[in-house]
């Protein structure tokens, strides 16, 4: 953990802060995307960014009835992109991806994330991510992306998912983003 923390790209985190500040100032929204552990981190991020940073945020994975209806009717690969279309994703908004691999059309992994990123590119939405290994499609298309360094090939997934949480907390507590004092910090 110490090795990974020492290698985090601080400049990428600062670029993320700048994008998020721009989105908030423009009245845009942030859509957090992930699957598995990334979906859990997306849900956590929605809570913290809404409550602490005062940003309008959503995660398609938090809307189980609609998401499963879309999966049933339209398939998994396009389910998130279709959800984002229904939310009228625009150039004022940002997608924020939590993924170990970042998505790959060639390997047919996390294609639902790739389709969402392609939609974001078409409408001009900003793209952010916290991913592992080389970051796949997310890192290639992102305005700012933290690629969690691999220090142990057998632990890429747990290390990436843990550091997604670390980065989201670094962002939401950043002085340029933090809009509300959190409970424990407000107590004497």
C-alpha positions as CSV (number, residue, x, y, z in Angstrom):
1,X,0.0,0.0,0.0
2,X,2.9,2.3,0.9
3,X,4.5,1.7,-2.5
4,X,1.3,2.4,-4.4
5,X,0.6,5.6,-2.4
6,X,4.1,6.9,-3.1
7,X,3.7,6.4,-6.9
8,X,0.2,8.0,-7.3
9,X,0.2,10.7,-10.0
10,X,-0.5,13.8,-8.0
11,X,-0.6,15.9,-11.1
12,X,-3.4,13.7,-12.5
13,X,-5.3,14.2,-9.3
14,X,-4.9,18.0,-9.6
15,X,-6.2,17.8,-13.2
16,X,-9.2,15.9,-11.9
17,X,-9.9,18.6,-9.4
18,X,-9.7,21.3,-12.1
19,X,-12.2,19.4,-14.3
20,X,-14.6,18.8,-11.4
21,X,-14.5,22.5,-10.4
22,X,-15.2,23.4,-14.1
23,X,-18.2,21.0,-14.2
24,X,-19.6,22.3,-10.9
25,X,-19.2,25.9,-12.0
26,X,-20.9,25.2,-15.3
27,X,-23.9,23.6,-13.5
28,X,-23.0,20.2,-14.9
29,X,-23.4,16.8,-13.4
30,X,-21.0,13.9,-12.7
31,X,-22.0,10.4,-13.6
32,X,-20.0,7.8,-11.7
33,X,-19.6,4.4,-13.5
34,X,-18.3,1.1,-12.4
35,X,-19.0,-2.6,-12.2
36,X,-18.5,-4.9,-9.2
37,X,-16.3,-3.1,-6.7
38,X,-16.2,-0.1,-9.0
39,X,-20.0,0.2,-8.8
40,X,-19.7,0.2,-5.0
41,X,-17.1,3.0,-5.2
42,X,-19.3,4.8,-7.7
43,X,-22.2,4.7,-5.2
44,X,-20.0,5.9,-2.4
45,X,-18.6,8.7,-4.6
46,X,-22.2,9.9,-5.4
47,X,-22.9,10.3,-1.7
48,X,-19.7,12.1,-0.9
49,X,-19.7,14.4,-3.9
50,X,-23.3,15.4,-3.4
51,X,-23.0,15.9,0.4
52,X,-19.5,17.3,0.7
53,X,-18.7,18.9,-2.6
54,X,-22.3,20.1,-3.4
55,X,-22.3,18.5,-6.9
56,X,-25.2,16.9,-8.7
57,X,-24.1,13.3,-9.1
58,X,-25.6,10.0,-10.2
59,X,-24.5,6.3,-10.8
60,X,-26.6,4.1,-13.1
61,X,-25.8,1.1,-10.9
62,X,-27.8,2.8,-8.1
63,X,-30.9,2.6,-10.2
64,X,-31.5,-1.2,-10.2
65,X,-35.0,-1.3,-11.6
66,X,-34.2,0.8,-14.6
67,X,-30.8,-0.7,-15.1
68,X,-32.1,-4.3,-15.1
69,X,-34.9,-3.4,-17.4
70,X,-32.4,-1.9,-19.8
71,X,-30.2,-5.0,-19.5
72,X,-33.2,-7.2,-20.2
73,X,-34.5,-5.2,-23.2
74,X,-31.3,-3.8,-24.7
75,X,-28.4,-5.9,-23.3
76,X,-25.6,-5.3,-20.9
77,X,-23.1,-3.7,-23.2
78,X,-25.3,-0.7,-24.0
79,X,-27.1,-0.5,-20.7
80,X,-25.1,2.3,-19.1
81,X,-24.9,4.3,-22.3
82,X,-28.7,4.0,-22.7
83,X,-29.2,5.1,-19.1
84,X,-26.9,8.1,-19.8
85,X,-28.9,9.0,-22.9
86,X,-32.1,8.9,-20.8
87,X,-30.3,11.3,-18.4
88,X,-29.5,13.6,-21.3
89,X,-25.7,13.5,-20.9
90,X,-24.3,16.8,-22.2
91,X,-21.1,18.7,-22.7
92,X,-21.7,20.3,-19.3
93,X,-21.3,16.9,-17.6
94,X,-18.6,14.5,-16.7
95,X,-18.3,10.7,-16.6
96,X,-16.1,9.4,-13.8
97,X,-15.1,5.7,-14.2
98,X,-13.9,3.4,-11.5
99,X,-12.6,0.2,-13.2
100,X,-9.7,-2.2,-12.8
101,X,-9.1,-2.5,-16.6
102,X,-10.8,0.6,-17.9
103,X,-12.7,-1.3,-20.5
104,X,-11.6,-2.9,-23.8
105,X,-13.5,-3.5,-27.0
106,X,-10.8,-5.9,-28.3
107,X,-10.8,-8.1,-25.2
108,X,-14.6,-7.7,-24.7
109,X,-14.2,-6.5,-21.1
110,X,-16.4,-3.8,-19.5
111,X,-17.8,-3.0,-22.9
112,X,-20.7,-1.2,-21.1
113,X,-18.1,1.3,-19.8
114,X,-16.5,1.7,-23.3
115,X,-19.9,2.4,-24.9
116,X,-20.6,5.1,-22.2
117,X,-17.2,6.7,-22.8
118,X,-17.8,6.7,-26.6
119,X,-21.2,8.5,-25.9
120,X,-19.4,11.0,-23.7
121,X,-16.8,11.7,-26.4
122,X,-19.7,12.3,-29.0
123,X,-21.5,14.8,-26.8
124,X,-18.4,16.5,-25.5
125,X,-18.7,15.4,-21.8
126,X,-15.5,15.4,-19.8
127,X,-14.0,12.0,-18.8
128,X,-12.2,11.1,-15.6
129,X,-11.1,7.8,-14.2
130,X,-9.3,5.8,-11.5
131,X,-8.2,2.6,-13.1
132,X,-5.6,-0.2,-12.8
133,X,-2.9,-1.6,-15.1
134,X,-2.7,0.5,-18.3
135,X,-6.3,1.8,-17.8
136,X,-7.7,0.6,-21.1
137,X,-10.2,2.7,-23.0
138,X,-10.8,5.0,-19.9
139,X,-7.1,6.1,-19.7
140,X,-6.9,6.6,-23.5
141,X,-10.0,8.8,-23.6
142,X,-9.8,10.6,-20.3
143,X,-9.2,14.3,-19.7
144,X,-7.6,13.2,-16.4
145,X,-7.0,9.7,-15.1
146,X,-5.2,8.1,-12.3
147,X,-3.7,4.7,-13.2
148,X,-3.1,2.9,-9.9
149,X,0.4,1.5,-10.1
150,X,0.8,-2.2,-10.2
151,X,3.2,-3.4,-7.5
152,X,1.9,-7.0,-7.3
153,X,0.4,-8.7,-10.3
154,X,-1.6,-11.0,-8.1
155,X,-3.3,-8.1,-6.3
156,X,-4.2,-5.7,-9.1
157,X,-8.0,-5.8,-8.5
158,X,-8.0,-5.3,-4.7
159,X,-5.3,-2.6,-4.8
160,X,-7.1,-0.7,-7.6
161,X,-10.4,-0.8,-5.9
162,X,-8.9,0.3,-2.6
163,X,-7.1,3.2,-4.2
164,X,-10.3,4.2,-6.1
165,X,-11.7,5.0,-2.6
166,X,-8.5,6.8,-1.6
167,X,-8.6,9.0,-4.7
168,X,-12.3,9.8,-4.4
169,X,-11.7,10.9,-0.8
170,X,-8.6,13.0,-1.8
171,X,-10.8,14.7,-4.4
172,X,-13.9,15.4,-2.3
173,X,-11.9,16.8,0.5
174,X,-9.7,19.0,-1.7
175,X,-9.9,22.6,-0.7
176,X,-11.1,23.6,-4.2
177,X,-14.0,21.1,-4.1
178,X,-15.0,20.7,-0.5
179,X,-18.1,22.8,0.1
180,X,-19.4,21.4,3.4
181,X,-17.6,20.6,6.7
182,X,-17.9,17.0,7.5
183,X,-19.3,15.9,10.9
184,X,-16.2,14.7,12.7
185,X,-14.1,17.6,11.5
186,X,-16.7,20.1,12.9
187,X,-16.7,18.7,16.4
188,X,-14.5,20.3,19.0
